[in-house]
Amino acid sequence: MKESPYFKDMIFSKDRSEIKSWIPLVMDGRNPKEEVAATKVDIGTDVNFGRLTRFLFNQLEINEGVEIYLNSEVTDLKKQSNGSWVVEVQDLLTDENNLFVADFVFIGAGGGAISLLEKSNIEEAEGYGGFPISGQWLVCKNEKVIQQHFAKVYGKAAVGSPPMSVPHLDTRFIDGKKSLLFGPFAGFSTKFLKNGSYLDLPLSIEMDNIVPMIAAGWKNIPLTKYLIEQVTQSPEDRFEALLAYFPNAVMEDWELAIAGQRVQVIKKDKDQGGVLEFGTEIVAAADGSIAALLGASPGASTAVSAMLDVLKKCFADEMETIEWKNRLKEIFPNHFEEHLDDEKIIQNRNWTNSVLFPQLNNSL
């Protein structure tokens, strides 16, 4: 990886004293005979995506022709004969129902996307289902411990565990306050959203996706076993997992917090009947009038590439126009270049860091 400009400053070490200088909490109290190794990359960012989202919506709202409806829920989607969509929206404060007509609809509702996609009744949505998994974290309450750690320390997922279960001891900044978290631990709920309904999963099962969902479950017995073990974990079990990363941890310093819901994509497969996907996926109608983002991590890490996929699938003709190409090149200067040399990659990285983390010294 060091051959790439993105990783040329990455350091690998087996030296215990050097690793301790990076992550003292992880090394203090560890068996001196235990072999250890770690890689370190200094450059990193912790972006408050809630604040960023509000900023982007505030910018949208000042544009002519843009209206934002908060405390509202889309309850139904119906396609009209002319190709446009009627979208039914319920105001959660007044219970009033409003109807909107749209030529294009994008469903970016996190775990709720599966249910809305099914309401669309487009052919491309047939066979898709969702399997919800909730996330839990141990959060440190001891300020002295929190101040001793300043890193994101990733390890390896246990054998048979899903990719998103890779344990890590993380410094996080939540509302400007430094915090220390360990996890994730998986939980199970039939809700598709953290504040959703327990009927979300059963109501999502339909004739076209019941076979893929059963087949995916049968093919993923290790995942089922993992979830059962996670759900039945005691506080002592979770604390034992923490001790593998932080040998001197004190149980009273930590409390369990519920994060959010992930909805894994299940889709039909001609060979296996159904498969469970751990990534994200864009499902779009053939006429490009509607698209949905499905998957376990439809957030910051996939947002830009996902939206570019939506443009390619739903606005293919527009993407070929000079006007669109020039605008996209303005937004993504290097997107249309087939190959970037090392110097250009370094320039991009420095610019990105200067925007996201201006206090860093951005000399690579």
RODO-2510 file (C-alpha; in nm, 4 decimals, decimal comma):
residues 364
     n   res          X          Y          Z
     1     m     0,0000     0,0000     0,0000
     2     k     0,2925     0,2362     0,0600
     3     e     0,3541     0,2365    -0,3143
     4     s     0,0401     0,4477    -0,3489
     5     p     0,0720     0,8210    -0,2735
     6     y    -0,2342     0,7905    -0,0527
     7     f    -0,0462     0,5630     0,1881
     8     k     0,3162     0,6616     0,1453
     9     d     0,3371     0,8026     0,5001
    10     m     0,1844     0,4935     0,6596
    11     i     0,4093     0,3429     0,9283
    12     f     0,4260    -0,0251     1,0212
    13     s     0,5774    -0,1340     1,3508
    14     k     0,6214    -0,4354     1,5771
    15     d     0,8074    -0,2314     1,8374
    16     r     0,6038    -0,2299     2,1587
    17     s     0,7375     0,1019     2,2852
    18     e     0,6682     0,2735     1,9536
    19     i     0,3152     0,1335     1,9349
    20     k     0,2578     0,2395     2,2973
    21     s     0,3460     0,5960     2,2038
    22     w     0,0662     0,5791     1,9447
    23     i    -0,2035     0,4025     2,1496
    24     p    -0,1109     0,3812     2,5208
    25     l    -0,4502     0,2505     2,6328
    26     v    -0,4177    -0,0466     2,3994
    27     m    -0,0671    -0,1372     2,5187
    28     d    -0,0793    -0,0709     2,8935
    29     g    -0,1413    -0,3922     3,0860
    30     r    -0,0913    -0,6169     2,7845
    31     n     0,1000    -0,9437     2,8221
    32     p     0,4648    -0,8584     2,7369
    33     k     0,5012    -1,1957     2,5607
    34     e     0,2103    -1,1241     2,3248
    35     e     0,3250    -1,0366     1,9740
    36     v     0,1799    -0,7092     1,8500
    37     a     0,1919    -0,5148     1,5267
    38     a     0,0211    -0,2002     1,4058
    39     t     0,0112     0,0453     1,1193
    40     k    -0,0348     0,4165     1,1729
    41     v    -0,1595     0,6898     0,9445
    42     d    -0,1587     1,0411     1,0899
    43     i    -0,3975     1,2005     0,8441
    44     g    -0,7636     1,1564     0,9247
    45     t    -1,0830     1,3514     0,9732
    46     d    -1,3883     1,3306     1,1947
    47     v    -1,6704     1,5078     1,0127
    48     n    -1,9974     1,6046     1,1810
    49     f    -2,2267     1,4843     0,9048
    50     g    -2,5396     1,5981     1,0864
    51     r    -2,4108     1,9546     1,0855
    52     l    -2,2915     1,9189     0,7250
    53     t    -2,6345     1,7924     0,6182
    54     r    -2,8088     2,0876     0,7842
    55     f    -2,5655     2,3249     0,6123
    56     l    -2,6371     2,1722     0,2708
    57     f    -3,0137     2,1874     0,3237
    58     n    -2,9865     2,5501     0,4356
    59     q    -2,8031     2,6246     0,1115
    60     l    -3,0682     2,4448    -0,0912
    61     e    -3,3494     2,6308     0,0814
    62     i    -3,2258     2,9726    -0,0295
    63     n    -3,2391     2,8645    -0,3950
    64     e    -3,5424     2,9640    -0,5960
    65     g    -3,7837     2,6772    -0,6515
    66     v    -3,6621     2,4657    -0,3568
    67     e    -3,8927     2,3857    -0,0660
    68     i    -3,7992     2,1613     0,2261
    69     y    -4,0635     1,9849     0,4331
    70     l    -3,9540     1,8783     0,7802
    71     n    -4,1453     1,6553     1,0242
    72     s    -4,3000     1,4876     0,7214
    73     e    -4,3216     1,1282     0,6027
    74     v    -4,3789     0,9884     0,2549
    75     t    -4,6629     0,7376     0,2871
    76     d    -4,7278     0,6377    -0,0747
    77     l    -4,5977     0,6605    -0,4311
    78     k    -4,8062     0,6166    -0,7447
    79     k    -4,6973     0,6467    -1,1059
    80     q    -4,9285     0,8262    -1,3457
    81     s    -4,9927     0,7397    -1,7087
    82     n    -4,7815     1,0358    -1,8244
    83     g    -4,4763     0,8960    -1,6401
    84     s    -4,4751     1,1388    -1,3474
    85     w    -4,5178     1,0367    -0,9836
    86     v    -4,7775     1,1362    -0,7251
    87     v    -4,6112     1,1420    -0,3845
    88     e    -4,8303     1,1364    -0,0736
    89     v    -4,6717     1,3085     0,2250
    90     q    -4,8063     1,3173     0,5801
    91     d    -4,7307     1,6138     0,8043
    92     l    -4,6413     1,4486     1,1348
    93     l    -4,7309     1,7593     1,3335
    94     t    -5,0794     1,8155     1,1900
    95     d    -5,1582     1,4686     1,0424
    96     e    -5,2488     1,6501     0,7216
    97     n    -5,1837     1,4625     0,3952
    98     n    -5,0379     1,6501     0,0979
    99     l    -4,9946     1,5352    -0,2605
   100     f    -4,6989     1,6327    -0,4780
   101     v    -4,6360     1,5592    -0,8449
   102     a    -4,2765     1,4903    -0,9502
   103     d    -4,1092     1,3940    -1,2762
   104     f    -3,8260     1,2312    -1,0805
   105     v    -3,8190     1,0753    -0,7342
   106     f    -3,5107     0,9769    -0,5362
   107     i    -3,5608     0,7537    -0,2339
   108     g    -3,2834     0,8190     0,0161
   109     a    -3,4567     0,7118     0,3339
   110     g    -3,1919     0,4911     0,4936
   111     g    -3,3556     0,1774     0,6314
   112     g    -3,6936     0,3101     0,5214
   113     a    -3,5955     0,2951     0,1541
   114     i    -3,6986    -0,0713     0,1133
   115     s    -4,0600    -0,0017     0,2154
   116     l    -4,0892     0,3013    -0,0143
   117     l    -3,9311     0,1158    -0,3057
   118     e    -4,1902    -0,1596    -0,2670
   119     k    -4,4683     0,1016    -0,2781
   120     s    -4,3369     0,2203    -0,6157
   121     n    -4,4207    -0,1191    -0,7725
   122     i    -4,1505    -0,0799    -1,0350
   123     e    -4,0354    -0,4019    -1,1987
   124     e    -3,6731    -0,3425    -1,1003
   125     a    -3,7654    -0,3556    -0,7291
   126     e    -3,8982    -0,7116    -0,7449
   127     g    -3,7057    -0,9592    -0,5324
   128     y    -3,5479    -0,6998    -0,3042
   129     g    -3,5823    -0,7298     0,0708
   130     g    -3,4094    -0,6015     0,3805
   131     f    -3,2677    -0,7479     0,6990
   132     p    -3,2301    -0,5008     0,9887
   133     i    -2,9350    -0,5034     1,2279
   134     s    -2,8998    -0,2478     1,5057
   135     g    -2,5708    -0,1086     1,6350
   136     q    -2,4580    -0,0695     1,9948
   137     w    -2,1468     0,0871     2,1457
   138     l    -1,9727     0,1002     2,4802
   139     v    -1,9183     0,4686     2,5659
   140     c    -1,6559     0,5767     2,8187
   141     k    -1,7688     0,8004     3,1054
   142     n    -1,4245     0,8586     3,2605
   143     e    -1,2789     1,1861     3,1366
   144     k    -0,9240     1,0910     3,2430
   145     v    -0,9380     0,7791     3,0265
   146     i    -1,0886     0,9669     2,7314
   147     q    -0,8019     1,2180     2,7303
   148     q    -0,5392     0,9400     2,7095
   149     h    -0,6562     0,8176     2,3695
   150     f    -0,6478     1,0029     2,0388
   151     a    -0,6882     0,7501     1,7580
   152     k    -0,9171     0,5127     1,5776
   153     v    -0,7815     0,1633     1,6446
   154     y    -0,9201    -0,1084     1,4182
   155     g    -0,8630    -0,4809     1,4599
   156     k    -1,0060    -0,7853     1,2836
   157     a    -1,3596    -0,9202     1,2785
   158     a    -1,4117    -1,2579     1,4448
   159     v    -1,4377    -1,5625     1,2172
   160     g    -1,7907    -1,5821     1,0766
   161     s    -1,8720    -1,2222     1,1640
   162     p    -1,9972    -0,9743     0,9003
   163     p    -1,7587    -0,7073     0,7640
   164     m    -1,9253    -0,4219     0,9519
   165     s    -1,8511    -0,5925     1,2850
   166     v    -1,4788    -0,5091     1,2790
   167     p    -1,4145    -0,3945     1,6397
   168     h    -1,2522    -0,0582     1,7017
   169     l    -1,1617     0,1734     1,9874
   170     d    -1,2458     0,5190     1,8610
   171     t    -1,1893     0,8769     1,9553
   172     r    -1,4971     1,0648     1,8365
   173     f    -1,6006     1,4268     1,8630
   174     i    -1,9729     1,4492     1,9348
   175     d    -2,1169     1,8021     1,9351
   176     g    -1,7617     1,9311     1,9825
   177     k    -1,6916     1,7119     2,2858
   178     k    -1,4206     1,4458     2,2777
   179     s    -1,5572     1,0964     2,3417
   180     l    -1,4268     0,7397     2,3490
   181     l    -1,6284     0,4514     2,2046
   182     f    -1,5747     0,0776     2,1609
   183     g    -1,7730    -0,1530     1,9361
   184     p    -1,9762    -0,2163     1,7420
   185     f    -2,1997    -0,4772     1,8986
   186     a    -2,4938    -0,5988     1,6949
   187     g    -2,8524    -0,6140     1,8069
   188     f    -3,1691    -0,7211     1,6347
   189     s    -3,4977    -0,5413     1,5900
   190     t    -3,7663    -0,5785     1,3270
   191     k    -3,7620    -0,1982     1,2849
   192     f    -3,6085    -0,0584     0,9669
   193     l    -3,5438     0,2779     1,1338
   194     k    -3,4313     0,3510     1,4890
   195     n    -3,7698     0,5098     1,5604
   196     g    -3,9621     0,2922     1,3175
   197     s    -4,2280     0,0278     1,3656
   198     y    -4,1801    -0,3314     1,4809
   199     l    -4,3968    -0,4249     1,1813
   200     d    -4,1406    -0,2896     0,9301
   201     l    -3,9765    -0,6280     0,8615
   202     p    -4,2906    -0,8459     0,8476
   203     l    -4,4765    -0,5926     0,6317
   204     s    -4,1835    -0,5817     0,3875
   205     i    -4,2192    -0,9529     0,3056
   206     e    -4,4065    -0,9984    -0,0225
   207     m    -4,4579    -1,2756    -0,2758
   208     d    -4,1705    -1,1577    -0,4970
   209     n    -3,9081    -1,1411    -0,2200
   210     i    -4,0024    -1,4215     0,0197
   211     v    -3,7937    -1,6811    -0,1675
   212     p    -3,4800    -1,4588    -0,1846
   213     m    -3,5159    -1,3763     0,1860
   214     i    -3,5484    -1,7426     0,2885
   215     a    -3,2606    -1,8429     0,0588
   216     a    -3,0377    -1,5629     0,1909
   217     g    -3,1122    -1,6671     0,5472
   218     w    -3,0320    -2,0302     0,4728
   219     k    -2,7042    -1,9356     0,3053
   220     n    -2,5999    -1,7127     0,5980
   221     i    -2,6278    -1,9438     0,8972
   222     p    -2,2972    -1,8043     1,0423
   223     l    -2,4482    -1,4539     1,0383
   224     t    -2,7618    -1,5796     1,2126
   225     k    -2,5446    -1,7501     1,4745
   226     y    -2,3413    -1,4309     1,5169
   227     l    -2,6547    -1,2202     1,5696
   228     i    -2,7973    -1,4629     1,8255
   229     e    -2,4684    -1,4537     2,0162
   230     q    -2,4614    -1,0728     2,0010
   231     v    -2,8216    -1,0275     2,1124
   232     t    -2,7750    -1,2631     2,4064
   233     q    -2,4515    -1,1007     2,5241
   234     s    -2,4352    -0,9908     2,8853
   235     p    -2,2620    -0,6685     2,9982
   236     e    -1,9733    -0,8897     3,1140
   237     d    -1,9426    -1,0421     2,7644
   238     r    -1,9179    -0,7000     2,6027
   239     f    -1,6662    -0,5849     2,8636
   240     e    -1,4516    -0,8928     2,7930
   241     a    -1,4391    -0,7905     2,4254
   242     l    -1,3261    -0,4432     2,5327
   243     l    -1,0444    -0,5895     2,7439
   244     a    -0,8876    -0,7382     2,4294
   245     y    -0,8312    -0,3768     2,3137
   246     f    -0,7967    -0,1997     2,6449
   247     p    -0,6520    -0,4436     2,9030
   248     n    -0,6755    -0,1966     3,1951
   249     a    -1,0367    -0,0976     3,1326
   250     v    -1,2685    -0,0648     3,4331
   251     m    -1,6255    -0,1822     3,3778
   252     e    -1,7795     0,1039     3,5771
   253     d    -1,6270     0,3555     3,3326
   254     w    -1,8408     0,2346     3,0415
   255     e    -2,2077     0,2356     2,9491
   256     l    -2,3992     0,0870     2,6579
   257     a    -2,5485     0,3201     2,3966
   258     i    -2,7781     0,2333     2,1071
   259     a    -2,6674     0,3787     1,7741
   260     g    -2,8836     0,3305     1,4655
   261     q    -3,0274     0,0661     1,2357
   262     r    -2,8628    -0,0897     0,9321
   263     v    -3,0797    -0,2657     0,6763
   264     q    -2,8784    -0,5165     0,4759
   265     v    -2,9917    -0,5652     0,1163
   266     i    -3,1356    -0,9031     0,0186
   267     k    -3,1896    -0,9589    -0,3512
   268     k    -3,2808    -1,2455    -0,5777
   269     d    -3,0075    -1,4471    -0,7438
   270     k    -3,0605    -1,6904    -1,0293
   271     d    -2,8068    -1,9378    -0,8931
   272     q    -2,8595    -1,9150    -0,5157
   273     g    -3,2202    -1,7956    -0,4975
   274     g    -3,1246    -1,4995    -0,2813
   275     v    -2,8105    -1,3299    -0,1520
   276     l    -2,7365    -1,0971     0,1374
   277     e    -2,5379    -0,7901     0,0314
   278     f    -2,3147    -0,5943     0,2686
   279     g    -2,2611    -0,2941     0,0435
   280     t    -2,4893    -0,0343    -0,1079
   281     e    -2,6911    -0,0506    -0,4261
   282     i    -2,8819     0,1833    -0,6543
   283     v    -3,2125     0,0471    -0,7852
   284     a    -3,3582     0,2564    -1,0666
   285     a    -3,6555     0,2276    -1,3003
   286     a    -3,5776     0,1642    -1,6663
   287     d    -3,7249     0,5002    -1,7645
   288     g    -3,5091     0,6825    -1,5083
   289     s    -3,8076     0,8359    -1,3302
   290     i    -3,7263     0,6948    -0,9852
   291     a    -3,4181     0,5639    -0,8034
   292     a    -3,3510     0,4344    -0,4539
   293     l    -3,0350     0,3959    -0,2493
   294     l    -3,0355     0,0691    -0,0552
   295     g    -2,7760    -0,0855     0,1696
   296     a    -2,6048    -0,1102     0,5015
   297     s    -2,4007     0,2072     0,4718
   298     p    -2,5768     0,4646     0,2542
   299     g    -2,3966     0,7474     0,4253
   300     a    -2,0937     0,9669     0,3855
   301     s    -1,8556     0,7025     0,2531
   302     t    -2,0792     0,6210    -0,0445
   303     a    -2,2789     0,9393    -0,1009
   304     v    -2,0813     1,0933    -0,3882
   305     s    -2,0310     0,7734    -0,5897
   306     a    -2,3961     0,6780    -0,5305
   307     m    -2,5225     1,0100    -0,6642
   308     l    -2,3007     0,9843    -0,9696
   309     d    -2,4514     0,6398    -1,0334
   310     v    -2,7990     0,7920    -1,0067
   311     l    -2,7083     1,0567    -1,2634
   312     k    -2,5711     0,7929    -1,5020
   313     k    -2,8781     0,5700    -1,4681
   314     c    -3,1529     0,8308    -1,4592
   315     f    -3,0108     1,1245    -1,6539
   316     a    -2,8051     0,9467    -1,9186
   317     d    -2,8970     1,1885    -2,1990
   318     e    -2,8240     1,4956    -1,9891
   319     m    -2,4877     1,3484    -1,8869
   320     e    -2,3825     1,3594    -2,2517
   321     t    -2,4493     1,7320    -2,2913
   322     i    -2,1705     1,9892    -2,2794
   323     e    -2,3546     2,1862    -2,0087
   324     w    -2,3714     1,8874    -1,7699
   325     k    -2,0161     1,7735    -1,8442
   326     n    -1,8761     2,1190    -1,7731
   327     r    -2,0743     2,1488    -1,4491
   328     l    -1,9658     1,8045    -1,3276
   329     k    -1,6054     1,8807    -1,4146
   330     e    -1,6355     2,1982    -1,2089
   331     i    -1,7636     1,9986    -0,9121
   332     f    -1,5306     1,6985    -0,9632
   333     p    -1,2226     1,8315    -1,1463
   334     n    -1,0637     1,4886    -1,1905
   335     h    -1,3711     1,2714    -1,2312
   336     f    -1,3441     1,2340    -1,6090
   337     e    -0,9707     1,1628    -1,6099
   338     e    -0,8840     0,7963    -1,6634
   339     h    -0,5536     0,8156    -1,4792
   340     l    -0,4144     1,0540    -1,2193
   341     d    -0,0404     1,0836    -1,1690
   342     d     0,1103     1,0792    -0,8191
   343     e     0,1542     1,4561    -0,8074
   344     k    -0,2130     1,5161    -0,8880
   345     i    -0,3216     1,2631    -0,6247
   346     i    -0,1111     1,4416    -0,3621
   347     q    -0,2569     1,7795    -0,4641
   348     n    -0,6087     1,6392    -0,4271
   349     r    -0,5304     1,4925    -0,0864
   350     n    -0,3784     1,8195     0,0374
   351     w    -0,6779     2,0189    -0,0838
   352     t    -0,9227     1,7755     0,0782
   353     n    -0,7373     1,7906     0,4092
   354     s    -0,7206     2,1699     0,3989
   355     v    -1,1013     2,1798     0,3733
   356     l    -1,1892     1,9027     0,6185
   357     f    -0,9111     1,9486     0,8710
   358     p    -0,7493     2,2898     0,8173
   359     q    -0,5367     2,2719     1,1348
   360     l    -0,3348     1,9824     0,9932
   361     n     0,0014     2,0405     0,8325
   362     n    -0,0879     1,9191     0,4864
   363     s     0,2595     1,8531     0,3535
   364     l     0,2684     1,4954     0,2272
***
